[in-house]
């Protein structure tokens, strides 16, 4: 028997009982679907993260200083980092090139009879523009003079400016932020969204002025850019040393872009491991189902096996026939699992606006697993069929 003949015969036998074949491969479909869909979603999310990082200029040298040590979320409410801490980092950390302290709050912005609550009013410095690779479309950005002089000036996002001023020029007008008058000195360039936040509603005021408006000198974070990617570990060590000296102990954490991506990888790997465990159970059930159906198929075709052996079929011909049928059933299950997994993941990615990244290695692995399940599930029934005595098989009723 040639390989093509074995495939043709196996296909005909599968098509004779379509519903039974489909139900048999259902376990394989579910198992492969679970893995493919999760891996595709995970790769898409990672691709989205990298896209956002590139879009907003947060390269591998970027890091953020946050209150509270690693794993001590409760400490974030009690530990305070200030503008003075940021100035100390800028002065005492030679590996750090740009330092931007941020006092981020939500607040009410009003102009005449129009008002809007912005989720992100950021007390900041000129370093933000260089760190994030942003720009202004009109006017100018904050200067160090604005920061040092605690000036009441503001730069607005495009969407926010449109909501307040419509089609009229915003630069040169005065708005109120939490009741305090500010002069609009510039508009940010269009930036879009990042992680669900509309960055075109972003508002920037001097970080020193924010202390008066928000009535607190507590910073949400300090953005830092190292002088080179090689100096990132040294910059982290310098920041921790300076902050420990100022605070009397280590009570902050420094989140690098490498750490952030590693954290995401850890989460996705944990989810993948859980789903893979569930998928493995599903594949085991699917494999048992295939073995059971193949044993039934052997019993149904005993006389056929006897006839084939009587006219010269060898043991390996019978073995290959049933093994091929088992592998095809499993491969078809794998194929439908891959298609449905990628399809569902595509719809989810489309709905949440993330890029679709199809993992080739996951598809190849799923194909290999499907073949493996088919071979393992089909070996015993195929061996049983091949071992049948032709005389006994011909007598079988």
C-alpha positions as CSV (number, residue, x, y, z in Angstrom):
1,X,0.0,0.0,0.0
2,X,1.3,3.4,-1.0
3,X,1.1,6.4,1.4
4,X,-1.4,8.1,-0.9
5,X,-3.6,5.0,-1.0
6,X,-3.6,4.8,2.8
7,X,-4.7,8.5,3.0
8,X,-7.5,7.9,0.4
9,X,-8.8,4.9,2.2
10,X,-8.7,6.6,5.6
11,X,-10.5,9.6,4.2
12,X,-13.3,7.5,2.8
13,X,-13.8,5.7,6.1
14,X,-13.9,9.0,8.0
15,X,-16.4,10.5,5.6
16,X,-18.7,7.4,5.9
17,X,-19.4,8.5,9.5
18,X,-19.1,12.3,9.5
19,X,-20.8,13.1,12.7
20,X,-19.0,10.4,14.6
21,X,-15.7,11.6,13.3
22,X,-16.5,15.2,14.2
23,X,-17.5,14.2,17.8
24,X,-14.3,12.1,18.0
25,X,-12.1,15.0,17.1
26,X,-13.9,17.5,19.4
27,X,-11.6,16.9,22.4
28,X,-8.6,17.7,20.1
29,X,-10.4,20.8,18.7
30,X,-11.1,22.2,22.2
31,X,-7.5,21.6,23.5
32,X,-5.8,23.1,20.4
33,X,-8.3,26.0,20.4
34,X,-7.5,26.9,24.0
35,X,-3.8,27.1,23.5
36,X,-3.8,28.9,20.2
37,X,-6.3,31.5,21.2
38,X,-4.5,32.3,24.4
39,X,-1.0,32.4,22.8
40,X,-2.4,34.6,20.0
41,X,-4.0,37.0,22.5
42,X,-0.7,37.1,24.5
43,X,1.5,37.8,21.5
44,X,-1.0,40.5,20.4
45,X,-0.9,42.2,23.8
46,X,2.9,42.1,23.8
47,X,3.0,43.5,20.3
48,X,0.6,46.3,21.4
49,X,2.8,47.1,24.4
50,X,5.9,47.4,22.2
51,X,3.9,49.6,19.7
52,X,2.8,51.9,22.5
53,X,6.3,52.1,23.9
54,X,7.7,53.1,20.4
55,X,4.8,55.5,19.8
56,X,5.3,57.4,23.0
57,X,9.1,57.4,23.0
58,X,9.5,55.3,26.1
59,X,12.6,53.3,24.9
60,X,14.7,50.8,26.7
61,X,16.6,53.5,28.7
62,X,13.4,54.8,30.2
63,X,12.4,54.0,33.9
64,X,10.0,55.3,36.5
65,X,10.6,55.8,40.3
66,X,7.5,54.9,42.3
67,X,6.9,55.1,46.1
68,X,6.9,51.8,48.0
69,X,9.3,48.9,47.6
70,X,8.6,46.0,45.3
71,X,5.6,44.0,46.4
72,X,4.6,46.6,49.1
73,X,1.6,48.2,47.5
74,X,0.3,49.5,50.8
75,X,3.5,51.5,51.2
76,X,2.5,53.6,48.2
77,X,0.0,55.5,50.4
78,X,2.5,56.3,53.1
79,X,5.8,56.8,51.3
80,X,6.1,60.3,49.7
81,X,8.4,61.3,46.9
82,X,8.8,65.0,46.1
83,X,10.2,67.5,43.7
84,X,13.2,67.8,45.9
85,X,13.9,64.0,45.5
86,X,13.8,64.5,41.7
87,X,16.2,67.4,41.9
88,X,18.6,65.2,44.0
89,X,18.4,62.4,41.4
90,X,19.2,64.9,38.7
91,X,22.2,66.3,40.5
92,X,23.7,63.2,42.1
93,X,23.1,60.4,39.5
94,X,25.6,60.8,36.7
95,X,24.1,57.9,34.8
96,X,20.7,59.7,34.5
97,X,20.2,62.1,31.6
98,X,16.6,63.3,32.0
99,X,14.6,63.5,35.2
100,X,10.9,64.5,35.1
101,X,8.9,64.7,38.4
102,X,5.1,64.2,37.9
103,X,2.3,65.2,40.2
104,X,-0.6,63.7,38.4
105,X,-4.2,64.3,39.4
106,X,-7.7,64.6,37.9
107,X,-9.2,68.1,37.9
108,X,-11.9,70.4,36.5
109,X,-10.9,72.7,33.7
110,X,-13.3,75.5,32.7
111,X,-13.5,78.2,30.1
112,X,-16.4,80.7,30.2
113,X,-19.5,78.5,30.5
114,X,-17.8,75.3,29.4
115,X,-16.1,72.9,31.9
116,X,-14.6,69.4,31.6
117,X,-13.0,67.0,34.1
118,X,-9.6,65.9,32.8
119,X,-8.4,62.5,34.2
120,X,-4.7,63.6,33.7
121,X,-3.5,67.0,34.8
122,X,0.2,66.5,35.2
123,X,2.5,68.8,37.1
124,X,5.7,68.3,35.1
125,X,8.9,69.9,33.8
126,X,10.5,70.5,30.3
127,X,12.1,67.0,30.6
128,X,8.8,65.4,29.8
129,X,8.9,66.6,26.2
130,X,12.2,65.0,25.6
131,X,11.5,61.8,27.5
132,X,8.2,61.0,25.7
133,X,9.3,62.4,22.3
134,X,6.2,64.6,22.3
135,X,5.8,68.0,20.6
136,X,3.5,71.0,20.4
137,X,1.4,71.9,17.4
138,X,0.8,75.5,18.6
139,X,2.6,77.8,21.0
140,X,5.3,76.3,23.2
141,X,5.8,73.8,26.0
142,X,6.8,74.5,29.7
143,X,10.2,76.0,30.3
144,X,12.4,75.8,33.4
145,X,11.6,79.4,34.0
146,X,7.9,78.4,34.3
147,X,8.9,75.7,36.8
148,X,11.2,77.9,38.9
149,X,8.8,80.8,38.9
150,X,5.8,78.6,39.8
151,X,4.0,80.3,36.8
152,X,0.3,79.5,36.1
153,X,0.7,78.4,32.5
154,X,-0.8,75.3,30.9
155,X,-0.4,73.1,27.8
156,X,-3.5,71.4,26.6
157,X,-4.2,68.2,24.6
158,X,-5.9,68.5,21.2
159,X,-9.3,66.9,22.2
160,X,-9.5,68.9,25.4
161,X,-8.8,72.2,23.6
162,X,-11.5,71.4,21.1
163,X,-14.1,70.6,23.8
164,X,-13.4,73.9,25.5
165,X,-12.7,76.3,22.6
166,X,-14.3,74.6,19.6
167,X,-12.7,75.9,16.4
168,X,-11.3,79.1,18.1
169,X,-7.6,79.5,18.9
170,X,-6.8,78.4,22.4
171,X,-3.2,79.8,22.8
172,X,-3.3,83.1,24.7
173,X,-6.7,82.4,26.4
174,X,-7.1,81.8,30.1
175,X,-8.8,78.7,31.6
176,X,-9.5,77.8,35.2
177,X,-8.0,74.6,36.7
178,X,-9.7,73.7,40.0
179,X,-10.7,77.4,40.2
180,X,-7.2,78.8,39.6
181,X,-6.6,80.9,36.4
182,X,-4.0,79.6,33.9
183,X,-2.7,81.0,30.7
184,X,-2.8,78.6,27.7
185,X,0.7,78.7,26.2
186,X,0.5,75.7,23.9
187,X,-1.3,72.7,22.4
188,X,0.2,69.2,22.3
189,X,0.5,67.4,19.0
190,X,-2.1,64.7,18.4
191,X,-1.0,61.6,20.2
192,X,-3.9,59.1,20.4
193,X,-4.5,56.6,23.2
194,X,-2.2,54.5,25.4
195,X,-3.4,51.7,27.6
196,X,-7.0,53.0,27.4
197,X,-6.1,56.6,28.3
198,X,-6.8,59.3,25.7
199,X,-3.5,61.2,25.7
200,X,-5.2,64.1,23.7
201,X,-6.9,65.0,27.0
202,X,-3.6,65.4,28.7
203,X,-2.9,68.6,30.5
204,X,0.6,69.8,31.6
205,X,1.4,72.5,34.2
206,X,4.6,73.3,36.0
207,X,5.2,70.7,38.8
208,X,5.8,73.5,41.3
209,X,2.5,75.2,40.5
210,X,0.8,71.8,40.8
211,X,1.7,71.8,44.5
212,X,-0.5,74.8,45.0
213,X,-3.3,73.7,42.8
214,X,-3.5,70.2,44.2
215,X,-2.5,71.2,47.7
216,X,0.2,68.5,47.9
217,X,3.9,68.1,47.1
218,X,3.5,64.3,46.8
219,X,4.6,63.0,43.3
220,X,2.9,60.1,41.6
221,X,6.2,59.2,39.9
222,X,9.5,60.4,38.6
223,X,10.3,59.6,35.0
224,X,14.0,59.0,34.3
225,X,16.0,58.3,31.2
226,X,19.5,56.8,31.5
227,X,22.4,58.0,29.3
228,X,22.6,54.7,27.5
229,X,21.0,51.2,27.7
230,X,24.3,49.8,29.2
231,X,24.0,52.4,32.1
232,X,20.4,51.4,33.0
233,X,21.5,49.0,35.9
234,X,24.0,51.6,37.2
235,X,21.3,54.4,37.0
236,X,18.9,52.2,39.0
237,X,21.6,51.6,41.7
238,X,22.4,55.3,41.8
239,X,18.7,56.3,42.2
240,X,18.2,53.8,45.0
241,X,21.3,55.0,46.8
242,X,20.3,58.7,46.6
243,X,16.7,58.0,47.7
244,X,17.8,55.7,50.6
245,X,20.1,58.5,51.8
246,X,17.3,61.0,51.6
247,X,14.6,58.8,53.1
248,X,16.7,57.0,55.7
249,X,16.2,53.6,54.0
250,X,15.0,51.9,50.8
251,X,11.3,52.7,50.4
252,X,11.0,53.2,46.6
253,X,11.1,51.0,43.5
254,X,12.5,51.7,40.1
255,X,10.5,50.1,37.2
256,X,12.5,49.8,34.0
257,X,11.0,48.9,30.7
258,X,12.8,45.6,30.8
259,X,11.1,44.8,34.2
260,X,7.7,45.9,32.9
261,X,7.9,43.6,29.9
262,X,9.3,40.8,32.0
263,X,6.3,41.2,34.4
264,X,3.9,41.0,31.5
265,X,5.7,37.9,30.2
266,X,5.4,36.3,33.7
267,X,1.7,36.9,33.8
268,X,1.1,35.6,30.2
269,X,3.3,32.6,30.9
270,X,1.3,31.8,34.0
271,X,-2.0,32.1,32.1
272,X,-0.5,30.0,29.3
273,X,0.5,27.3,31.8
274,X,-3.0,27.1,33.3
275,X,-4.7,27.0,29.9
276,X,-2.1,24.4,28.7
277,X,-3.0,22.2,31.7
278,X,-6.7,22.4,30.8
279,X,-5.9,21.8,27.2
280,X,-3.8,18.8,28.1
281,X,-6.8,17.2,29.9
282,X,-8.9,18.0,26.8
283,X,-6.3,16.4,24.5
284,X,-6.1,13.4,26.8
285,X,-9.9,13.0,26.6
286,X,-9.7,13.5,22.8
287,X,-7.0,10.9,22.5
288,X,-9.0,8.4,24.5
289,X,-12.0,9.2,22.3
290,X,-10.0,8.6,19.1
291,X,-8.7,5.3,20.5
292,X,-12.2,4.2,21.5
293,X,-13.6,5.0,18.1
294,X,-10.7,3.3,16.3
295,X,-11.3,0.2,18.3
296,X,-15.0,0.3,17.3
297,X,-13.9,0.8,13.7
298,X,-11.7,-2.3,13.9
299,X,-14.6,-4.4,15.2
300,X,-16.9,-3.1,12.5
301,X,-14.4,-3.9,9.7
302,X,-13.1,-7.3,10.8
303,X,-14.4,-9.0,7.7
304,X,-12.9,-6.3,5.5
305,X,-9.5,-6.9,7.2
306,X,-9.9,-10.6,6.7
307,X,-10.6,-10.1,2.9
308,X,-7.6,-7.7,2.5
309,X,-5.3,-10.2,4.3
310,X,-6.6,-13.1,2.2
311,X,-5.7,-11.3,-1.1
312,X,-2.2,-10.4,0.1
313,X,-2.3,-7.4,2.4
314,X,0.6,-7.5,4.9
315,X,0.4,-6.7,8.6
316,X,2.1,-3.4,8.1
317,X,-0.5,-2.5,5.4
318,X,-3.3,-2.9,7.9
319,X,-1.3,-1.1,10.6
320,X,-0.7,1.9,8.3
321,X,-4.4,2.0,7.2
322,X,-5.7,2.4,10.7
323,X,-2.9,4.5,12.0
324,X,-3.3,6.9,9.1
325,X,-7.0,7.2,9.8
326,X,-6.3,8.0,13.5
327,X,-3.7,10.7,12.5
328,X,-6.1,12.3,10.0
329,X,-8.9,12.5,12.5
330,X,-6.5,14.1,15.0
331,X,-5.0,16.4,12.4
332,X,-8.4,17.6,11.3
333,X,-9.2,18.3,15.0
334,X,-6.0,20.3,15.2
335,X,-6.8,22.2,12.0
336,X,-10.2,23.2,13.2
337,X,-8.8,24.1,16.6
338,X,-6.1,26.4,15.0
339,X,-8.6,28.1,12.7
340,X,-11.2,28.7,15.5
341,X,-8.5,29.8,18.0
342,X,-7.0,32.3,15.6
343,X,-10.5,33.4,14.5
344,X,-11.8,34.1,18.0
345,X,-8.5,35.8,19.0
346,X,-8.8,38.0,15.8
347,X,-12.3,39.1,16.8
348,X,-11.3,39.9,20.3
349,X,-8.2,41.9,19.1
350,X,-10.4,43.8,16.6
351,X,-12.9,44.6,19.3
352,X,-10.3,46.0,21.8
353,X,-8.2,47.7,19.1
354,X,-5.0,45.6,19.5
355,X,-2.9,44.2,16.7
356,X,-3.2,40.6,15.7
357,X,0.0,38.6,16.0
358,X,-0.2,35.0,14.9
359,X,2.4,32.9,16.6
360,X,3.9,30.5,14.0
361,X,5.7,28.4,16.7
362,X,2.3,27.9,18.4
363,X,0.7,26.7,15.2
364,X,3.6,24.3,14.5
365,X,3.5,23.0,18.0
366,X,-0.2,22.5,17.8
367,X,0.2,20.5,14.5
368,X,2.9,18.4,16.1
369,X,0.7,17.7,19.2
370,X,-2.2,16.7,16.9
371,X,0.0,14.3,15.0
372,X,1.4,12.9,18.3
373,X,-2.1,12.4,19.8
374,X,-3.2,10.7,16.6
375,X,-0.3,8.3,16.5
376,X,-0.5,7.4,20.2
377,X,-4.3,7.0,20.1
378,X,-4.1,4.9,16.9
379,X,-1.2,2.6,17.7
380,X,-3.1,0.0,19.8
381,X,-6.2,-0.3,17.6
382,X,-4.0,-0.5,14.5
383,X,-1.8,-3.2,16.1
384,X,-5.0,-5.1,17.1
385,X,-6.3,-4.9,13.5
386,X,-2.9,-6.0,12.0
387,X,-2.7,-9.0,14.4
388,X,-6.1,-10.4,13.4
389,X,-5.9,-13.9,11.9
390,X,-7.4,-13.8,8.3
391,X,-9.3,-17.1,8.7
392,X,-10.9,-15.9,12.0
393,X,-11.6,-12.5,10.5
394,X,-13.4,-14.0,7.5
395,X,-15.6,-16.2,9.7
396,X,-16.6,-13.1,11.8
397,X,-20.3,-12.2,11.7
